[in-house]
């Protein structure tokens, strides 16, 4: 099984079974990889139980080579939605990528 496939399966598992802490807080996205995605705020701690965005800097850097392959137009958004899920107004929990985005990324991954 390729490294890319393992990474994507792990991200999909996190989305499906991730934990949203009741003490999460909404904050501006500071992760460099995710600064230009369509939303500007995220919840922390996230579903990976990372306490803050600084703790994710190294983890998100590992995905840069995958994103640069342009294997899927939604891969960056998908990865950012796992590590920095959207924090919409008036919603009690984080919002990650929808199922169709997850499936498209998995189906169109680098084989």
Beta strands, then each sheet from edge to edge (+ up, - down):
strand 1: 25-28
strand 2: 41-44
sheet 1: 1+ 2-
end
